[in-house]
Amino acid sequence: MVNINIFAFASGQDICLELGQRSRRLRLAQNITQKELAQRAGLSFGTVRNLEMGKPISLQNFIQILEALGRVGDLERLLVHEQTLSIGQLEVLEQATKRIRATSKTR
């Protein structure tokens, strides 16, 4: 299976459309109407409809919708700071992972 980042070369409008489609699929998988999702999220029906149509909504509203869908935890993977190691840390890591051979046995 190949992992393709469809957002890598997408426009902002394309990303909004894709996130709206994904949100809609999540909502439908939970058998929730747009109206019910709006109520759970404390938002207007129009906000949910706009998201699902790929129209931009505020980040706060998007988070509220994810909370209502039980998927706000998915945001944890966004914008993760990748830790870089210093040369000294890499040397320590290399020493710790060097293969140690058993001594040869004489017959």
N, C-alpha and C positions, 0 to 999 in steps of 0.2 A: 504494500500500500504506500502510495506517495503522498507526503504531506505538502499541500500546495497552499501558500498564503495568498488568498484571492484579494486581500486588501492591499498587497504590496504596490500594485500599479493602478488601483482604482481611484476614481475621483471621490471627493467628499459626498457628492450626490449618490454615487453608486454604493458607497459604504452605508449611507442612510437607508437606501433601498434594501440592501442585504440585511441590515440589522432589523429593519421592519419586518421582513419576511421571516427571519428567524424568530422574532418575538411572536409573530402570528402563529407559527408552527408550535411554539411552546404553549401558547394559550390554548390552541385547539387540542393539543395532546392532553391538556388538563380539563378539557370539556368546559371551558369558561367562555362566556360571551364577552364581547368588547365592553358592554355596559357593566357587567359584573367585575371585570378587571379594573375598569375605571373606578368603581366604587371601592374595591379593595385597596387600590393605590391612592385613593383620595384625590383623584384627578377628574377632569371632565372627559366625557365620552369622546369629544373631538380630539383631545390629546392622544388618546390611545389609537383612534382612527388615523390621525396624522402620522404617528410612528409607523403603523403597519402599512401606510401608503408610501413610506419612504421620505416623508417630509421631515425637516429638522424640528426637533423639540429640545427643550433645555436638558442639560445633563442631570439636573436635580430630578426632573420628571422621569427621565429614563431610569435613574436609580430607583425611584419609587415603583416603577413598573416591574423592574427586576425583583425588587423585594416582594411585591405582590405575587410574582410567579415563583418565588422561592429560589431565585437564581442569582441573587446579589453576590454570592460567594464567587461566582465566575469572574468578577472584576479583579480578584486577587492576582490573576495571571497577567493582567494588563500592566504595562509600563514597569516591568520588573527590572530593577537595577542589577546588572550582572556584575558580580564581584571580580575584580582583577587582582591577581597575585603579584607580589613583588618578586624579584629574582631570588632573594633570600628565602621567601616562602616556597618558591618552586624547587629550590635546591633541597630544602627540608623534605618536601613532598617526594622528590625523586629518591632521596636516601631511604625514606620509609617504605617505598614500594620496590626497592631493588630486590631481585630474586636471590635468595640464599640457598646455596646447594648443600646437600648433606656431604659429609666427608666420605672419601672413598674407603671402601672396606677391603682389607687384604684377605686373601684366602689362604 
